[in-house]
Amino acid sequence: MTRLFDNYRLGDIVLRNRMVMAPMTRARCVDTVASADTAEYYRQRATAGLIVTEGTPISPEGQGYAYVPGIWSKEQVAGWQTVTGAVHNEGGRIFSQLWHVGRLSHASLQPERQRPVSAGAVPAHEGKTFAFTDDGAVGFVDVTEPRPLSTEEVRRVIRDFVHGAVNASEAGFDGVELHAANGYLFEQFLNPSTNTRSDHYGGSIQNRARFLLETVDCVIEAVGSSRVGVRLSPFSELFDMPAYTEAADTYLYLASELSRRDLAYVHLVDQLPAGGRVLDVDFLKPFRAEYSGTIILAGGMTRELARDLAEMDLIDLAAFGQPFIANPDLVERMQNGWPQATPDRNSYYGGVGAEGYLDYPRFDPAYVQPTVPCA
Ligand SMILES: Cc1cc2nc3c(=O)[nH]c(=O)nc-3n(C[C@H](O)[C@H](O)[C@H](O)COP(=O)(O)O)c2cc1C
């Protein structure tokens, strides 16, 4: 795909290529503040046309994992300013992914060890999170049973998202992405198995989509539609989200509603069940018919898939996740056909320091791998 390396106008900004670094939680910020290491990590990857940061909680209540950098306090805004400055100095562009995990949290991460909140009181039976154990150590623990948000509290969470978006602007981000994918709070409202509400945020497709669309509208009002993206994972069953019959209609309804709002983009993520793709041409065609703006697709993306889908006019930008972990220079490697390094899954999350985070080298074409083993 030659167009993958062409620039692209996204709202008011120009991306220097069509490769997006997908949002990836790395859980390396001990005090919930983005650090000098965070800035260096994103700086190394700034040749991506667009970086979407790791999921960034908008409030203490929105946190589901230890060591994740938030965006609700002045201190956190200052931390992110060093990140956006480092990326912009390299000519890159960066959006902040605004996150509320809903029921996928543990009391040890919640204010006053309260129960996490959700659309209903349905726990994620298979849910584990990276939080504090009873003896204060950090490790994988079962999520805590949630309580439903009251109608008034839903409005308060919307205000928390607006606060996060305003903070992101202050921190110098080019825009924000609302994380409505992968089983977190927005998806807990979209899915009728987890949304058991009887107010106007539950019941019909329109009601279940209302929380997301009202949040989109309020965030647009605060920072402008060209600076707002939305991430969706249609048909995902990640984190104990059961399949439901109205899923296709729900996402096509969202496509048409979001299309009217003139956003920066919609970012689709395919969760790739064993044996193929969910977000194939059969889904992307009707989605494209409803949504006329920029579409990003992530999940097992390759240069060839990006080319084919772009040629069919089904996507505009291609997002890569894990390949960016091990290849800070992924753009140059793909452009030149250089080999890609394989990421070490053991160091995806947690820990402090550079290992598995800042120490993946750039490819050096002058260095020829020895072909004769040492005696
Ligand atoms: C370590 C890791 C952390 C992730 N964290 C997030 C996250 O914070 N927000 C999100 O929307 N997706 C997250 N994802 C999903 C990725 O954005 C991406 O959709 C997924 O890895 C599929 O793309 P890939 O096949 O190119 O890796 C994460 C994935 C990985 C591997």
The ligand as a Tripos MOL2 file, in Angstrom:
@<TRIPOS>MOLECULE
LIG
   31    33     1     0     0
SMALL
NO_CHARGES

@<TRIPOS>ATOM
      1 C1         -0.3070   -4.4660   26.1540 C.3       1 LIG1
      2 C2         -1.6020   -4.0300   25.5640 C.ar      1 LIG1
      3 C3         -2.3400   -3.0250   26.1750 C.ar      1 LIG1
      4 C4         -3.5420   -2.5620   25.5950 C.ar      1 LIG1
      5 N1         -4.1810   -1.5140   26.1790 N.ar      1 LIG1
      6 C5         -5.2450   -0.9490   25.5340 C.ar      1 LIG1
      7 C6         -5.8140    0.2620   26.0290 C.ar      1 LIG1
      8 O1         -5.3620    0.8670   27.0130 O.2       1 LIG1
      9 N2         -6.8840    0.7620   25.3470 N.ar      1 LIG1
     10 C7         -7.4130    0.1400   24.2390 C.ar      1 LIG1
     11 O2         -8.3850    0.6270   23.6610 O.2       1 LIG1
     12 N3         -6.8550   -0.9980   23.7530 N.ar      1 LIG1
     13 C8         -5.7950   -1.5360   24.3530 C.ar      1 LIG1
     14 N4         -5.1730   -2.6280   23.8050 N.ar      1 LIG1
     15 C9         -5.6410   -3.1530   22.4990 C.3       1 LIG1
     16 C10        -4.8140   -2.5300   21.3430 C.3       1 LIG1
     17 O3         -5.0890   -1.1510   21.2080 O.3       1 LIG1
     18 C11        -5.0870   -3.1980   19.9790 C.3       1 LIG1
     19 O4         -6.4230   -2.9660   19.6210 O.3       1 LIG1
     20 C12        -4.8150   -4.6870   20.0180 C.3       1 LIG1
     21 O5         -3.5240   -4.9590   20.5430 O.3       1 LIG1
     22 C13        -4.9310   -5.2990   18.6260 C.3       1 LIG1
     23 O6         -3.9760   -4.7390   17.7410 O.3       1 LIG1
     24 P1         -2.6320   -5.5630   17.3580 P.3       1 LIG1
     25 O7         -3.0990   -6.8950   16.8170 O.co2     1 LIG1
     26 O8         -1.9960   -4.7080   16.2840 O.co2     1 LIG1
     27 O9         -1.8170   -5.7010   18.5870 O.co2     1 LIG1
     28 C14        -4.0000   -3.1370   24.3820 C.ar      1 LIG1
     29 C15        -3.2840   -4.1780   23.7970 C.ar      1 LIG1
     30 C16        -2.0950   -4.6110   24.3610 C.ar      1 LIG1
     31 C17        -1.3000   -5.6930   23.6690 C.3       1 LIG1
@<TRIPOS>BOND
     1     1     2 1
     2     2     3 ar
     3     2    30 ar
     4     3     4 ar
     5     4     5 ar
     6     4    28 ar
     7     5     6 ar
     8     6     7 ar
     9     6    13 1
    10     7     8 2
    11     7     9 ar
    12     9    10 ar
    13    10    11 2
    14    10    12 ar
    15    12    13 ar
    16    13    14 ar
    17    14    15 1
    18    14    28 ar
    19    15    16 1
    20    16    17 1
    21    16    18 1
    22    18    19 1
    23    18    20 1
    24    20    21 1
    25    20    22 1
    26    22    23 1
    27    23    24 1
    28    24    25 2
    29    24    26 1
    30    24    27 1
    31    28    29 ar
    32    29    30 ar
    33    30    31 1
@<TRIPOS>SUBSTRUCTURE
     1 LIG1         1 GROUP 0 **** ****
